[in-house]
Structures are given as C-alpha cells and as structure tokens.
Amino acid sequence: MTLRITVIGTGYLGATHAACMAELGFEVLGLDIDPEKVAALSAGQVPMYEPGLGELLLKHVAGQAGSTGRLRFTTSPEEVADFGDVHFICVNTPQKKGEFAADMSYVDAAVDSIAPHLTRPTLVVGKSTVPVGSAARLADRLAELAPAGADAELAWNPEFLREGYAVGDTLHPNRLVAGVRSERAERLLREVYATPIAEGVPFVVTDFPTAELVKVAANSFLATKISFINAMAEVCESAGADVVQLSQALAYDDRIGAKFLGAGLGFGGGCLPKDIRAFMARAGELGADQALTFLREVDSINMRRRSRMVELAREQCGGGFLGRRVAVLGAAFKPNSDDIRDSPALNVAGQIQLQGAQVTVYDPKAMDNARKMFPGLSYAASALEAVEGAHVVLHLTEWQEFRELDPAGVGALVAERRLIDGRNVLDAAKWREAGWTYRAMGRPGVE
C-alpha cells in the first residue's frame, strides 16, 4: 500500500514539501491553522514567490483543471491524523523576541494538535530547524499524548532548502539526513524518499541530536564563510586591495572553493541570522558556549556590512543625506525570492531614510511585502522609475534584471551618475565607461 503523507504547516517549507511529495506520487494532505491560507492553496494560489512552485501546485491540487488531485489542504488535525501514515512538521522556528534563542512554540503546538488523534502506528517527522535536544523531548511528548503510545514514533529529517531553488532542492537534494530510533522509522523514510535515493542521493542515518545539529552546523559554516570574505573586504578597504580579485584567487584552492565567497552586503533572510543566534544560545544552555563564541563575530561582521553601505552612500552624497534622492535596487534578502525577513537591502534603505534622504525602492518580486513592512519608504514600478532624479543608486539585491540594465540609459535618468554595487556583481568597467562613479565594498581602487 502506498504511504499517505501529511504536511503540518504550509508556509515556505511546508507548501513546497507538500507539492513535491505529490510530485513524487504520494497522496498528500496539508494542514494549517489559517483558513485563508488553506483556501488560497486549495485554489492553487502560492502564498509566496518561489520559482516553479506555482506550477507544481496547480499540477496536483484537487479540483484544478487537469490536476492529478493528489494534493489537498485542511484546517482539521483530526482529518490529518486519520489520513496520514507519515506526518511532516514544517512550521517556523523564529528567533524569540529580545533573545537569541529559537521560539519552539509553533513546533510544540504542531505536536500537541495532532498527537491526541494518533490512534494507530504512525511516524511523525520533524523538518523544522530546532535546538539540539528538541527531538528527544518531542518524542516523549508524542508518546505521552498519542492514544497509540509508543507506536506514534518520531524521526528528524532536517530541510536544506535554498530559497529560489526550493523545488529542485526537495526533489533532487544533495543529501538526506534521517535521525531515527528504530528500523521501522528508517524504513518508512526510505520509502518516502525512494525516488531521490534511487537517483543516488546519499541517505545518512543518525541519532536525534546529530540530525538536529546538521542544519545549524551547515548554516553556521556558510555564515562564517560569508563573513570571512567580508572581513577580508574590510582589510582590502584599508590596504587598497581588491576583494573580488582576492576571492577569485582563493577560489582556485579546491579546499576553499568559490561558493559563498562573494564579498558584499552580507546575509539576511529567515534562516542564517536566526539559526546562528539560536545555535549560540543552545550551546550556552549545554555549557558549550565557548565553542561558538566565534559566531558572535560572524554575526557582528555581517551587521557591519550594512553600516558600511550607509557610510559609502553618505560619502557619495557629499557627506550628508538631507535633500538627496537615493535609489535602492532590491528589497528581498536574495534574488529569486520575495522574502524580506532581515533583508540587508531594506535595512540600509530604512537607515538612509531616517538620516534625511528621499529613498525609492524597486524589487522585481518583493514590493508588496516591503510596503507592508516599510510603509514609509517610496516605491517604484520599475528600476528605471526608481532611479529618476537619484543622486546615488544602490544595487543591493543581485537580481539578473539589474545586471542587464543599460548604464547609459540609466545615466540619462539620474541627477548624478553615482553607483554603489553592494553585491560586487555588476560590470564595473561598463558602468565607468558610461560616465558613472562606480564604488563597491572591498574595492577602494575600483572607481
């Protein structure tokens, strides 16, 4: 008998996981406490921008013309418990207000909502990023609340999705990690992921704490690599060196590699910042805080990038922002996403506005979210509209659309041809040839 899958929580992770499980051939039921979100998903409407997800949703949501009908959504925990053999928990674990620690209330609520209705042997699988030690606690809670008792098992299967590539990362992951306590749990997860495993995807079986640590350890390493090259950018600023050339030279060493070695405005989003902070907090609780003190500097370097961008913009505006117009290209924390959580671009835009500039923002996908979070900023319908009359243009999210801008055409619209490339990806020579003053962090000689 083919397993039936449920997904608890239908945000970015959950909606993607549910659609991809349907794509793999399973009947899937998604659960959310928000009736409006359930109604939208049931109508084939994606709650966020993620390339390929909308098409996948329409392909499988029941009731859509030509769909497989394998995917449905509900607000009923009872229906989910009765339907599913394997239940994936995909809720958020944001940073607690005023603390570094992760807020586990959504995960706890997910377990508490479904456990009392689990009357037969079943597997609950956590995919959320949680502090190490959470799975063991939740396994005990599950067995305590479920009528099935110990037959309601828990496993931990961390997600490794990159926003903008989430569909591909789910269907064709670079590895699968399964934290389990029984052969049955391992067997069920192997059945769920039979297709990618058959494609050669490594399936790593671990205990609970190791599985929990994999995600935060991976994000901490990536954050460290980004902050390392940004620290080198600070040194390059003082020494007159070029951090882009430095990165290129380092990348030839295959022990280092080129990925995540691009200096610029730093990282943001809903994962890396809060995950490294939660990791530090949990290490402190475990008495291992000294092991992760370096992450404080990683975080500090990252936040300094934003302040440095504001300083560069002020310099290009003649030392002050009053009466100056600043165009900000980018609002999402990264391209191919509409996610503005902890967005470096909007953080910089907000700081500059507070210091007296008139700031106009444009982003290909994140405008609606940006308006809700930063209603005081001005917004334009296009990049060309955003730059009209600007004294300086800031390139802060590396959308392909911005790389393809014509420097001469943009130059005809601005008050002054001054550009700061916050992502070090634009063609500096092309912009200078069109009469622009080009500036980038870590490249003081490239003007």
Beta strands, then each sheet from edge to edge (+ up, - down):
strand 1: 4-8
strand 2: 27-31
strand 3: 71-74
strand 4: 86-89
strand 5: 122-126
strand 6: 152-156
strand 7: 176-179
strand 8: 203-206
strand 9: 325-329
strand 10: 358-362
strand 11: 378-379
strand 12: 392-395
strand 13: 418-421
strand 14: 437-440
sheet 1: 3+ 2+ 1+ 4+ 5+ 6+
sheet 2: 7+ 8+
sheet 3: 11+ 10+ 9+ 12+ 13+ 14+
end
